[in-house]
Amino acid sequence: MSQLHDRLLRLSQNLWWSWNDDLDVIFRAIDQRLWREVNHNPVAFLRLASEELLRSKEGDATILAQLLRAEKHLEDYVKSDKHWTSWNAPALASCPVAYFSFEFCIHESLPIYSGGLGVLAGDHLKACSDLGVPAYGVTLLYRQGYFHQQIDGEGKQSEVYNELDASTVPIEPVRDASGAIMTVTVPVAEDTLTAEIWRAHIGRCQLIMLNLSEGPLLDRVFRLYGGDKTTRILQEIALGVGGYRALRKLGVRPGVLHLNEGHCAFAALEAIAERMDRTGLTFAQAADDVAESTVFTTHTPVAAGHDFFDAGQALHYLRPLQARLGLSDHDLLALGRVNPQNPHEEFCMTVLALKLSRRANAVSSLHGIVSRRMWQTLWPERGATEVPIGHITNGAHVDTWLGTELSRMYSDCLGADWREHMCDPIRWRRIEQLDEFQLWNIKVILKQRLIDFVKRRTQARYTRLDQHGPLPQLRSDALTIGFARRFASYKRAMLFFQDLDRVKRLLTDPARPVQIIFAGKAHPADEPGKGLLRRLHELTQDPELRDRVVLLEDHDKNVSGHLLEGCDLWLNNPRRPLEACGTSGMKAVFNATLNCSTLDGWWDEAYDTKNGFAFGEGVVFADPAQQDQHDADALFEVLSQRVIPLYYARNGQSIPLEWLSMVKRALKTLAWRYNANRMVMDYTRHMYLPASGTQTAHMPF
C-alpha cells in the first residue's frame, strides 16, 4: 500500500474527522465523486480507492500539506490538557464518566442509532471530548443496526437490514496481551451470552461496544429496536450488565454512571453486585453507594414510551443477577415498581433507574414539569414541584451539524476562536456585524446543494423502482421548509395538510412559491406511522404538488445535514407536551435556518417572539382532534401572515433584510444556550462533580 494510504488510514481511526473538515478537504481533492459515493466515510474510501489513484496523489504538494496539517491537529487535540475540564473540573480526571445509551449517532457509516436519543448521545460524547470530560460511551454493536428505509411506488415503507461490515468503519476489537479479542460473559436465565469488546475512538473519548458473538439467545439481540419484549430485556441486560463488566475488564472504574434513558438501568444493578462481591457490603449499603454516583436522564414524556416487563419475565432473565444481589423475588421486583405491594404491577425500567440514582433530570424545562408530574407517585409525600427530577436542556454539537461555509463565516464574524467562546452570550452579540449579503449568498449556495441532493436521491429511488417520470423541479428562489423526524403520530407530519385546498393555494402561488421537503422513518411496528407516510407519498404524486412537496426516503444523519443547511424554515409539529426536547431545531439555528414550531420541548423556553415563529400559543385541548384542528389553523395563519410575507419582503438587491435580521437574532439569543458544550458543562457542574463526590451542587429546576 502507498504511504498516503497508510497515513490516511491512521487518521481515519479516530472519528474526530466526523466533526472536523481536515480529512474532508483531503479526500475531496483525491476523488470528489468517490468521496460523495461513500457518504464521507474515509475507511470505505480507502477500501475502494485504487492503489494507482493514491500513488498518483503522493506528490501533490497541496494534499501533503493538508495531510501534515490534519496529523498535527489531531495529535494536538488528543494530547492537549488545555481544555475546559482541566480548569473547571480537574477532579474528574480520576473519576471518569460511563455514559450508557441504547444507541449512539457518531456518523451515518456506523448505523447503531435510529433517531433523537442516539443523536443526543453522540453529540454528548463529542462535546465531552471537546471539553476534555473523561467519558466512555457504552452501547451494543448491533450487527444489523437500524433499518434502511425503502418507499415503494405506492408509498409503502419496507425495512431493509444490512449486515455491518466492520472493515468499512473505524472500529476495532480490543485485544489482550496475547492478541486475543477480549470478551465478557453475561448470564441470562439458564443461559450465557458472550460479547466481544470493541471500541471506537471519539476524539479524546472512547465508545465501548459489545459485539454479541456467542450464546443460544444470540438471534434475538443483533438488531436495534427489533423483536418483542424478550428481545428488549435481553438487549438491556447485555448492555447494562455486559457493558459494566466490559469497563471493569478494561481497567476502568467509573466515578459516575450516567444512564441515558431507562434502557440502561441494569448497569446500576451490576455495579451494586460488583461492589457487594468486592467489599462484602449488604445490598442496601452497596445500592446506596452506587446510587450516589449514578445520574439518570429521562427522555420520554408519555408512560407508553417507557419499558415495562411482566414480573415473571423479569425474574426469569434476572435470576443470575438476583442470586448475586441476594434479593427475594418481592424485593427485586420492588425496585421496578411504583407500588411494591401490588403483585400485578409490571417491572418498569424507568422506575428502576429512578430508585437506583440520586440525581435525575429531564431534557427541557417543560419536560421537567411533565416528568415530575408523571413520577410523583414514587414520592407520594411530596408535591409535584418537589419531586427530585430536575432538567438540563439538551444541546446540539455544533461542528457535527454546521455547514462548512457557515463555519467560515462565523470565524470571520465572531473571531477565529469562537468555538472556545461557544457559550458566551457577549461573543454572540458580534453576529450583528454579520454582512447580510454574505449570509444570503451562502444560504443560496446551500439551498442549491440541497436541491441537487434531492434530485440525486429521487433519481436513485426511481432507478430502484424502475419508475419513469419527471424529477421534482424544486426552485432555488422558493421559500423552502424542512421537516425531518420520526413518523410517529404525535409528531403530526400531516398537520400542514388538514385543509388541502388552502395548502395548494399557499404552495403554488406563482409570486411567492413555497416548497416543503419531508424525511423520516416509521417504526417497523408502527402502522399508523406507516399510514402517514403513504398519505404523504400520495400528495407528492398530485400534479399540482409534485414540484412543491417532496418525500426523501431513508432518513439518516446525512439527509438531516443537507436539509438543515439548505432549508429556510424548520417545521416542528409535536402535540404539546409530547416532545421532550427536539434538538433538530437547535441544529437549524446554527445553520441560519429559522424555526417554526409549536411551543413544546426546547422551543417553549427558547422562543421570544422575535427569534423565529411559533403557533398554537401553548394551548392544550382535551380532545386530540380539536387540538390538531386548532394547531393546523394556527400553523396556516403564521405561514400565510408572517413567514411568507417576511421571506418575500426584499430590498433593491433582492435580499430579505427583515428575514435575515430575525436569523441574526436567533443566533444571538439561542446559539450560546442550545449547544452541546453548554449541555455537558451543566451536566458536569450539576451532576457529574457531585456524583463523583468531588463537589456539591444543586440541580437547576
Secondary structure in CASP SS format (residue, H / E / C, confidence):
PFRMAT SS
TARGET T0000
AUTHOR 0000-0000-0000
METHOD secondary structure of the structure
MODEL  1
M C 1.00
S C 1.00
Q H 1.00
L H 1.00
H H 1.00
D H 1.00
R H 1.00
L H 1.00
L H 1.00
R H 1.00
L H 1.00
S H 1.00
Q C 1.00
N E 1.00
L H 1.00
W H 1.00
W H 1.00
S H 1.00
W H 1.00
N C 1.00
D C 1.00
D H 1.00
L H 1.00
D H 1.00
V H 1.00
I H 1.00
F H 1.00
R H 1.00
A H 1.00
I H 1.00
D H 1.00
Q H 1.00
R H 1.00
L H 1.00
W H 1.00
R H 1.00
E H 1.00
V C 1.00
N C 1.00
H C 1.00
N C 1.00
P H 1.00
V H 1.00
A H 1.00
F H 1.00
L H 1.00
R H 1.00
L H 1.00
A C 1.00
S C 1.00
E H 1.00
E H 1.00
L H 1.00
L H 1.00
R H 1.00
S H 1.00
K C 1.00
E C 1.00
G C 1.00
D C 1.00
A H 1.00
T H 1.00
I H 1.00
L H 1.00
A H 1.00
Q H 1.00
L H 1.00
L H 1.00
R H 1.00
A H 1.00
E H 1.00
K H 1.00
H H 1.00
L H 1.00
E H 1.00
D H 1.00
Y H 1.00
V H 1.00
K H 1.00
S C 1.00
D C 1.00
K C 1.00
H C 1.00
W H 1.00
T H 1.00
S H 1.00
W H 1.00
N H 1.00
A C 1.00
P H 1.00
A H 1.00
L H 1.00
A H 1.00
S H 1.00
C C 1.00
P C 1.00
V E 1.00
A E 1.00
Y E 1.00
F E 1.00
S E 1.00
F C 1.00
E C 1.00
F C 1.00
C C 1.00
I C 1.00
H C 1.00
E C 1.00
S C 1.00
L C 1.00
P C 1.00
I C 1.00
Y C 1.00
S C 1.00
G C 1.00
G H 1.00
L H 1.00
G H 1.00
V H 1.00
L H 1.00
A H 1.00
G H 1.00
D H 1.00
H H 1.00
L H 1.00
K H 1.00
A H 1.00
C H 1.00
S H 1.00
D H 1.00
L H 1.00
G C 1.00
V C 1.00
P C 1.00
A E 1.00
Y E 1.00
G E 1.00
V E 1.00
T E 1.00
L E 1.00
L C 1.00
Y C 1.00
R C 1.00
Q C 1.00
G E 1.00
Y C 1.00
F C 1.00
H E 1.00
Q E 1.00
Q E 1.00
I E 1.00
D C 1.00
G C 1.00
E C 1.00
G C 1.00
K C 1.00
Q E 1.00
S E 1.00
E E 1.00
V E 1.00
Y C 1.00
N C 1.00
E C 1.00
L C 1.00
D C 1.00
A H 1.00
S H 1.00
T H 1.00
V C 1.00
P C 1.00
I C 1.00
E E 1.00
P E 1.00
V C 1.00
R E 1.00
D C 1.00
A C 1.00
S C 1.00
G C 1.00
A C 1.00
I E 1.00
M C 1.00
T E 1.00
V E 1.00
T E 1.00
V E 1.00
P E 1.00
V E 1.00
A C 1.00
E C 1.00
D E 1.00
T E 1.00
L E 1.00
T E 1.00
A E 1.00
E E 1.00
I E 1.00
W E 1.00
R E 1.00
A E 1.00
H E 1.00
I E 1.00
G C 1.00
R C 1.00
C E 1.00
Q E 1.00
L E 1.00
I E 1.00
M E 1.00
L E 1.00
N E 1.00
L E 1.00
S E 1.00
E E 1.00
G C 1.00
P C 1.00
L C 1.00
L H 1.00
D H 1.00
R H 1.00
V C 1.00
F C 1.00
R E 1.00
L C 1.00
Y C 1.00
G C 1.00
G C 1.00
D C 1.00
K H 1.00
T H 1.00
T H 1.00
R H 1.00
I H 1.00
L H 1.00
Q H 1.00
E H 1.00
I H 1.00
A H 1.00
L H 1.00
G H 1.00
V H 1.00
G H 1.00
G H 1.00
Y H 1.00
R H 1.00
A H 1.00
L H 1.00
R H 1.00
K H 1.00
L C 1.00
G C 1.00
V C 1.00
R C 1.00
P C 1.00
G C 1.00
V E 1.00
L E 1.00
H E 1.00
L E 1.00
N E 1.00
E C 1.00
G H 1.00
H H 1.00
C H 1.00
A C 1.00
F H 1.00
A H 1.00
A H 1.00
L H 1.00
E H 1.00
A H 1.00
I H 1.00
A H 1.00
E H 1.00
R H 1.00
M H 1.00
D H 1.00
R H 1.00
T H 1.00
G C 1.00
L C 1.00
T C 1.00
F H 1.00
A H 1.00
Q H 1.00
A H 1.00
A H 1.00
D H 1.00
D H 1.00
V H 1.00
A H 1.00
E H 1.00
S C 1.00
T E 1.00
V E 1.00
F E 1.00
T E 1.00
T C 1.00
H C 1.00
T C 1.00
P C 1.00
V C 1.00
A H 1.00
A H 1.00
G H 1.00
H C 1.00
D C 1.00
F E 1.00
F E 1.00
D C 1.00
A H 1.00
G H 1.00
Q H 1.00
A H 1.00
L H 1.00
H H 1.00
Y H 1.00
L H 1.00
R H 1.00
P H 1.00
L H 1.00
Q H 1.00
A H 1.00
R H 1.00
L H 1.00
G C 1.00
L C 1.00
S C 1.00
D H 1.00
H H 1.00
D H 1.00
L H 1.00
L H 1.00
A H 1.00
L C 1.00
G C 1.00
R C 1.00
V C 1.00
N C 1.00
P C 1.00
Q C 1.00
N C 1.00
P C 1.00
H C 1.00
E C 1.00
E C 1.00
F E 1.00
C E 1.00
M H 1.00
T H 1.00
V H 1.00
L H 1.00
A H 1.00
L H 1.00
K H 1.00
L C 1.00
S C 1.00
R C 1.00
R E 1.00
A E 1.00
N E 1.00
A E 1.00
V C 1.00
S C 1.00
S H 1.00
L H 1.00
H H 1.00
G H 1.00
I H 1.00
V H 1.00
S H 1.00
R H 1.00
R H 1.00
M H 1.00
W C 1.00
Q H 1.00
T H 1.00
L H 1.00
W C 1.00
P C 1.00
E C 1.00
R C 1.00
G C 1.00
A H 1.00
T H 1.00
E H 1.00
V C 1.00
P C 1.00
I C 1.00
G E 1.00
H E 1.00
I C 1.00
T C 1.00
N C 1.00
G C 1.00
A E 1.00
H C 1.00
V H 1.00
D H 1.00
T H 1.00
W H 1.00
L C 1.00
G C 1.00
T H 1.00
E H 1.00
L H 1.00
S H 1.00
R H 1.00
M H 1.00
Y H 1.00
S H 1.00
D H 1.00
C H 1.00
L H 1.00
G C 1.00
A C 1.00
D C 1.00
W H 1.00
R H 1.00
E H 1.00
H H 1.00
M C 1.00
C C 1.00
D C 1.00
P H 1.00
I H 1.00
R H 1.00
W H 1.00
R H 1.00
R H 1.00
I H 1.00
E H 1.00
Q H 1.00
L C 1.00
D C 1.00
E H 1.00
F H 1.00
Q H 1.00
L H 1.00
W H 1.00
N H 1.00
I H 1.00
K H 1.00
V H 1.00
I H 1.00
L H 1.00
K H 1.00
Q H 1.00
R H 1.00
L H 1.00
I H 1.00
D H 1.00
F H 1.00
V H 1.00
K H 1.00
R H 1.00
R H 1.00
T H 1.00
Q H 1.00
A H 1.00
R H 1.00
Y H 1.00
T H 1.00
R H 1.00
L H 1.00
D C 1.00
Q C 1.00
H C 1.00
G C 1.00
P C 1.00
L C 1.00
P C 1.00
Q C 1.00
L C 1.00
R C 1.00
S C 1.00
D C 1.00
A C 1.00
L E 1.00
T E 1.00
I E 1.00
G E 1.00
F E 1.00
A E 1.00
R C 1.00
R C 1.00
F C 1.00
A C 1.00
S H 1.00
Y H 1.00
K H 1.00
R C 1.00
A C 1.00
M C 1.00
L H 1.00
F H 1.00
F H 1.00
Q C 1.00
D C 1.00
L H 1.00
D H 1.00
R H 1.00
V H 1.00
K H 1.00
R H 1.00
L H 1.00
L H 1.00
T C 1.00
D C 1.00
P C 1.00
A C 1.00
R C 1.00
P C 1.00
V E 1.00
Q E 1.00
I E 1.00
I E 1.00
F E 1.00
A E 1.00
G C 1.00
K C 1.00
A C 1.00
H C 1.00
P C 1.00
A C 1.00
D C 1.00
E H 1.00
P H 1.00
G H 1.00
K H 1.00
G H 1.00
L H 1.00
L H 1.00
R H 1.00
R H 1.00
L H 1.00
H H 1.00
E H 1.00
L H 1.00
T H 1.00
Q C 1.00
D C 1.00
P C 1.00
E C 1.00
L C 1.00
R C 1.00
D C 1.00
R C 1.00
V E 1.00
V E 1.00
L E 1.00
L E 1.00
E C 1.00
D C 1.00
H C 1.00
D C 1.00
K H 1.00
N H 1.00
V H 1.00
S H 1.00
G H 1.00
H H 1.00
L H 1.00
L H 1.00
E H 1.00
G H 1.00
C C 1.00
D C 1.00
L E 1.00
W E 1.00
L E 1.00
N E 1.00
N C 1.00
P C 1.00
R C 1.00
R C 1.00
P C 1.00
L C 1.00
E C 1.00
A C 1.00
C C 1.00
G C 1.00
T C 1.00
S H 1.00
G H 1.00
M H 1.00
K H 1.00
A H 1.00
V H 1.00
F H 1.00
N C 1.00
A C 1.00
T C 1.00
L E 1.00
N E 1.00
C E 1.00
S E 1.00
T E 1.00
L C 1.00
D C 1.00
G H 1.00
W H 1.00
W H 1.00
D H 1.00
E H 1.00
A H 1.00
Y C 1.00
D C 1.00
T C 1.00
K C 1.00
N C 1.00
G C 1.00
F E 1.00
A E 1.00
F E 1.00
G C 1.00
E C 1.00
G C 1.00
V C 1.00
V C 1.00
F C 1.00
A C 1.00
D C 1.00
P H 1.00
A H 1.00
Q H 1.00
Q H 1.00
D H 1.00
Q H 1.00
H H 1.00
D H 1.00
A H 1.00
D H 1.00
A H 1.00
L H 1.00
F H 1.00
E H 1.00
V H 1.00
L H 1.00
S H 1.00
Q H 1.00
R H 1.00
V H 1.00
I H 1.00
P H 1.00
L H 1.00
Y H 1.00
Y C 1.00
A C 1.00
R C 1.00
N C 1.00
G C 1.00
Q C 1.00
S C 1.00
I C 1.00
P C 1.00
L H 1.00
E H 1.00
W H 1.00
L H 1.00
S H 1.00
M H 1.00
V H 1.00
K H 1.00
R H 1.00
A H 1.00
L H 1.00
K H 1.00
T H 1.00
L H 1.00
A C 1.00
W C 1.00
R C 1.00
Y C 1.00
N E 1.00
A H 1.00
N H 1.00
R H 1.00
M H 1.00
V H 1.00
M H 1.00
D H 1.00
Y H 1.00
T H 1.00
R H 1.00
H H 1.00
M H 1.00
Y H 1.00
L H 1.00
P H 1.00
A H 1.00
S H 1.00
G C 1.00
T C 1.00
Q C 1.00
T C 1.00
A C 1.00
H C 1.00
M C 1.00
P C 1.00
F C 1.00
END
